[in-house]
Amino acid sequence: MFIIKFGNLYVRSMEEDGDPNLCVDTDSDTKHLNPNLKCHWSKEEDEKILELVGKYGTKQWALVAKEMKGRLANHCRSRWYNHLDPLARRSTWTTEEDLIINKAHSILGNRNFTNVCI
């Protein structure tokens, strides 16, 4: 395997069965299949994901990615949940929520803190 640098993008040449066009944006740790594509999401791509989630739902990310040129399933899923999902609340925590989280953390500690979100 060897790596070629294009600005802040690196293209990895893989073994025979790998994808020689896998591209990594070192600034955002975003990977995509087409080194000519920008790593930033366009408005058109966001609209396409909204359409495809309506068509396939939120469990079929491989199908969504097949219709998104140069994007991988996990990037489509991340884009949906972190930026596009209309059900995601993006406001600040309320005082009540802060109290619940702090109480759960004091009981569960750092090791079991992931259970707070369950």
N, C-alpha and C positions, 0 to 999 in steps of 0.2 A: 504494500500500500504506500502511496505517496500523496503529498498534499500540495496543491497549487494555490497561491494567494491572489485574489482579485480585490484590491482595496481592503475592506475589512471582512471580505467573504473568503472562505476557504473551501475549495472543492477537493474532496477526497477521492482518489482513484482506488476502488475496492478490488477484491479478488474477482475471479470470473463470475461468480454468482451474485456479487454485490452490485450496487447501483453507482456507477462512476459519476453521476451527476448530483449526488447528495451534497447539498450546500449548507454551510453553517455560518450564520451571522454572529460574529464574536461579540458584538455589542449587546444583542438581546438574547443570545443563546437560542435563536430560532433556526430551525432546520427546514429546508424545503428541497424539492427535487429539481428545480430549474435555476441554474446560477444566474440567468438573465432576469429573473423576477426580483422585485424589491421584497425585502423581508417585512416591510410595513404593510399593514392591511389597508386596502383601498375601500372606499365607500361601496363600490360595486361588489367587492368580495363579501363585505358585511351583508349587503342585501341578498346576495346569493345564498349565504349561510342561513339567513332568516327563511328564505324560500325552501331550502333543502331540509331544514329542521321541521318545517311544516309538512313536508312530504314524507320524510323518513322517521321523524321523532328524534329523541335524544339518546337512543341506544345503538343506532346504526351509523357510527362515525366513519367506518370504512366506506360505506356507500356515499356519504356526504363528501368525503375526501376524493373519491373517484371523479366527482363532478367539479372539484375545485382544482384548477390547473396549478400544479406546483406546490400543493399543500398536503400535509400528512394528516391522518385521522386525529392524532392527539393534539395537533395545533388547532384544528377545527373545533374540537371539543373544548379546549382551553379558551379559545376566542369566544365561544358561546357562553360558557359559564362565567368567565371573568369580565366580559364586556357587553354581550348582546342579550342575554337572558332577561326578558322583561319582568320576570318574577323575582330576580335578585334585588335585594335591597342594598342600596349603595350609600345610604345616609350614615351618619355617625351613630354609635351605640347610645342607647338611652341610659339614664342613671340606673334604672331597674335592671337592665341587661348587664351593666357593669357590675352591679352587686351580685347577680346570679353567677357570673363568670368568676368573680373573686372568691365567692363562697365555695364554688365547685373546685377551684384551684386549691384553696386552703385544705379541703377535704381529700382531694385526689393527689395533690402534689404535681411535680413536673413530669414524673414518669407516666402517670395515667391521665395526663391533661387532654389527650386526644379523646377520651371518653366524655369530656364536657360537651363536645359537639354532637354526640350521638343522641 
